[in-house]
């Protein structure tokens, strides 16, 4: 039998999107790299990355999730941009049953 005890009282995951920057503009067909670090003093319960085109249909470009029970997780995913397209990038994580997320927008000319 195993018991896990936490000395931390944090309920929210920390999310840092280091690449790209919110509002960054790319030249299509440039590759857009998404790097984000998620962490929690106890453990993350789910890790998600979603990239959608803001084109009316909100076509999904990346829909990735993982359910590792770890304290820190890093996304490093790429996609090729299309001209005249705005992308919504959402990074989220669960910690103690609470979903926390960060959203940025980038554009390709």
C-alpha positions as CSV (number, residue, x, y, z in Angstrom):
1,X,0.0,0.0,0.0
2,X,1.3,3.5,-0.9
3,X,0.3,6.8,0.6
4,X,1.1,10.2,-0.9
5,X,1.2,13.2,1.3
6,X,1.6,16.8,0.2
7,X,3.3,19.5,2.2
8,X,2.2,22.1,-0.4
9,X,-1.2,23.9,-0.2
10,X,-1.3,25.1,-3.8
11,X,-4.4,24.2,-5.8
12,X,-3.6,25.8,-9.1
13,X,-1.0,24.8,-11.7
14,X,1.6,27.3,-12.8
15,X,1.7,27.8,-16.5
16,X,4.4,29.6,-18.5
17,X,4.1,29.8,-22.3
18,X,7.7,30.8,-23.3
19,X,7.2,30.5,-27.0
20,X,5.5,32.1,-28.9
21,X,4.7,35.5,-27.4
22,X,1.1,36.7,-27.2
23,X,0.5,38.8,-30.3
24,X,3.6,37.6,-32.2
25,X,3.3,37.8,-36.0
26,X,4.8,35.2,-38.3
27,X,5.3,34.9,-42.0
28,X,3.6,31.9,-43.5
29,X,4.6,29.1,-44.0
30,X,6.8,29.7,-41.0
31,X,6.9,26.9,-38.4
32,X,5.5,28.1,-35.1
33,X,7.0,26.4,-32.1
34,X,5.0,26.2,-28.9
35,X,7.0,25.7,-25.7
36,X,5.2,25.8,-22.4
37,X,6.0,24.6,-18.9
38,X,3.4,23.5,-16.4
39,X,4.1,22.8,-12.8
40,X,2.5,22.2,-9.4
41,X,4.1,21.7,-6.0
42,X,2.1,18.5,-5.5
43,X,1.3,16.9,-8.9
44,X,-0.4,17.7,-12.2
45,X,-3.4,15.6,-13.1
46,X,-3.7,16.4,-16.8
47,X,-1.7,18.4,-19.3
48,X,-3.4,19.9,-22.4
49,X,-2.3,21.9,-25.5
50,X,-4.9,23.1,-28.0
51,X,-4.2,25.2,-31.1
52,X,-7.1,26.4,-33.2
53,X,-7.5,28.6,-36.2
54,X,-9.7,31.6,-35.6
55,X,-11.3,31.3,-39.0
56,X,-15.0,31.0,-38.2
57,X,-14.9,27.2,-38.2
58,X,-12.2,27.2,-35.4
59,X,-10.3,24.3,-37.1
60,X,-8.1,22.4,-34.7
61,X,-4.4,22.4,-35.6
62,X,-3.1,20.6,-32.4
63,X,-5.2,18.8,-29.8
64,X,-2.7,17.1,-27.4
65,X,-3.3,15.9,-23.9
66,X,-1.4,13.8,-21.4
67,X,-2.4,12.5,-18.0
68,X,0.9,12.1,-16.3
69,X,0.9,12.5,-12.5
70,X,4.1,14.6,-12.3
71,X,5.1,17.9,-10.7
72,X,6.4,19.5,-13.9
73,X,5.7,19.0,-17.6
74,X,6.9,20.7,-20.8
75,X,5.2,21.0,-24.1
76,X,7.4,21.4,-27.2
77,X,5.2,21.1,-30.3
78,X,5.3,22.7,-33.8
79,X,2.9,23.5,-36.6
80,X,3.2,25.1,-40.0
81,X,1.4,28.5,-40.2
82,X,-0.9,29.5,-43.0
83,X,-1.2,33.0,-44.4
84,X,-3.8,35.4,-43.1
85,X,-4.6,33.1,-40.1
86,X,-4.9,33.9,-36.4
87,X,-4.2,31.1,-34.0
88,X,-5.5,30.6,-30.5
89,X,-3.1,28.7,-28.3
90,X,-4.5,27.3,-25.0
91,X,-2.3,25.5,-22.4
92,X,-4.0,24.0,-19.4
93,X,-3.4,21.7,-16.5
94,X,-5.3,20.1,-13.6
95,X,-4.0,20.3,-10.1
96,X,-6.1,18.9,-7.2
97,X,-9.1,18.8,-9.5
98,X,-8.9,22.5,-10.5
99,X,-8.3,23.2,-14.2
100,X,-6.0,26.2,-14.8
101,X,-5.2,27.6,-18.3
102,X,-3.5,30.3,-20.2
103,X,-4.4,31.5,-23.7
104,X,-2.5,33.5,-26.3
105,X,-3.1,34.6,-29.9
106,X,-0.6,34.7,-32.7
107,X,-1.0,35.6,-36.4
108,X,0.6,34.6,-39.7
109,X,0.7,36.9,-42.6
